[in-house]
Amino acid sequence: MKLEKLVGERFKERPSDCVVDSHALMVRGGYMKQVSNGIFSSYMPLKRITRKIEQIIREEMDAIDGQEVHFPVVMPASLWQESGRYDSIGKEMARFSDRSGSPLVLGMTHEEAAVHLARDYANSYTRYPFMIYQIQTKFRDEARPRAGLIRVREFTMKDAYSFHTSQEDLEQYYDRCFKAYERIYSRCGLPEVISVASDSGMMGGSVSHEFMLLTAIGEDSIAICPKCGYRANMEAAETIVNNERDEVSEELKMVFTPNIHTIEEVCDFLGSEKSRSCKAVVYQRNSDDKYVVLFIRGDMEVNETKLTNYLGCEIHPAVITDDCGLNAGYIGPYDLKGDYIILFDNSLKGANNLSCGGNVQEYHYTGLDMERDLGKVEYHDFAKIVEGGICPVCGQPVITISRGIEVGNIFQLGTKYTKSMDMTYLDSDGNSHYPIMGCYGIGVGRLAAAVCEAHHDDYGPIWPMSIAPWQVHICAVRASDPEVKAYADELYEKLRSRGVEVIYDDRSVSAGFMFSDADLLGIPVRVVVSPRNLKQGIVEVTSRDKTLSAQLNIEEAVDGLVKIVNEMK
């Protein structure tokens, strides 16, 4: 490929709207162009990168007996109504109607389509297990697209679906896919990706893992135990709290607390720590606006994902009206009357001598004993894990919180979709069962952006050989010199004939301009042909990551470069 013919501009200035390095470098390098918020067109360099990532994914999916298929982008709403997700998923899913008024959706994921494709075929146990996968464009109307390709609305994704007749068989295949994902990230140049336990979210299922690239610009928070290696997304991390109960429980007293509403104000007024308080956090169910009153220790924060999963529905922060029976700023668990869903976090279990709202305007209680004053109540884990928290595996108070970019996820779905969509098979005795499913996804564009985020310098990306848009970048400095042009042309053609992917810059521009563009393209191997080099009978070879700097004799340059490329693969 001649660089002068490459569509797309490269420039030095960092775009003001690019908050992360990978986004800025990929815009500056002529990889992509924004069409709309969270929607991009790809220029040739990015297309070549994603094509190579897709090929790596295909090879690894085929190696674990995957069968590539193709699902439709547009699906009838009836498929999603079968699974129940047509109404449970919010504005993220694009809904519309065709010319006849039939409701349709744009695919944001394809569990329903996978069940539809397989359910007529897989009616006998003899046809299990199997896995089908696709690599295709999807659309999810993200509320806050950000960071270039890291969070977008339109994206290319590999999604795979496995079908099994037993949980044991699913678990064995899940492990095979887990290892295949580790190979994919390593081959794409991201061996540092880690796996973490995660929340299944709208996908459903009981077991799930996310694959994370730890980086300060990540939008996910990861709880990590440096002692035992426990890792989990904060949304899924279990919060362990050990309350030390005071030997003597104080009398429950109502205290006048004028014009005091927040937990900080209450504790300051009473001269107590937030950990010695019980606060109320109030939500409403989206479906009917019923109030959900959650009590939690004053120094803890609510993990809304845990709460949503427990309730099995979407929620929103409550709007407390004058006639709802709740006294904003003074809500407490003792003698709370009203038709509310009342929940208690584990952080309150066994605690005594707490302050809490008095359910009367401008009054709070002190001396609350959870066991004595409230009797038998159920406690559940609704809290966010914190830095220095207790590890749920080894029990040590050493949890650290890191940021990460999710570059893939896998789920054990169980029968969530096969049961709701009535997919069954007959076993050897003629009995009918619902097959058990697994689901496995990787965002192709996000993976490319993650590689760039992990491997770049101030001048541009440093692409690994396995996914680089080209393998060798020839810079013909002063190509107006006939000798330089002739040798560079010959080198270009001979490398191409040997199967090397080459981008060739023979423009009439300064060496500094040429090298700046080369940095932005991030090709692993750079070859400089110049009048000075040719006089010495050599070409200069450097690697983009600065680990290689060599001079090759012009007669041996082709063989030498082929060897370097093969070694770097």
Secondary structure, 3 states (H helix, E strand, C coil): CEHHHCCCCCCCCCCCCCCCHHHHHHHHCCCEEEEECCEEEECHHHHHHHHHHHHHHHHHHHHCCEEECCCCCEEEHHHHHHHCHHHHCCCCCCEEECCCCCEEEECCCCHHHHHHHHCCCCCEHHHCCEEEEEEEEEECCCCCCECCCCECCEEEEEEEEEEECCHHHHHHHHHHHHHHHHHHHHHCCCCCCEEEECCCHHHCCCEEEEEEEECCCCCEEEEECCCCCCEEECCCCCCECCCCCCCCCCCCEEEECCCCCCHHHHHHHHCCCHHHEEEEEEEEECCCCCEEEEEEECCCCECHHHHHHHHCCCEEECCCCCCCCCCCCCCCCCCCCCCCEEEEEHHHCCCCCEEEEEEECCEEEEEECHHHHHCCCCCECCECCCCCCECCCCCCCCCEEEEEEEEEEEEEEECHHHHHCCCCEECCCCCEECCEEEEEEEEHHHHHHHHHHHCEECCEECCCCCCCCCCEEEEECCCCCHHHHHHHHHHHHHHHHCCCCEEEECCCCCHHHHHHHHHHHCCCEEEEECHHHHHCCEEEEEECCCCCEEEEECCCHHHHHHHHHHHHC
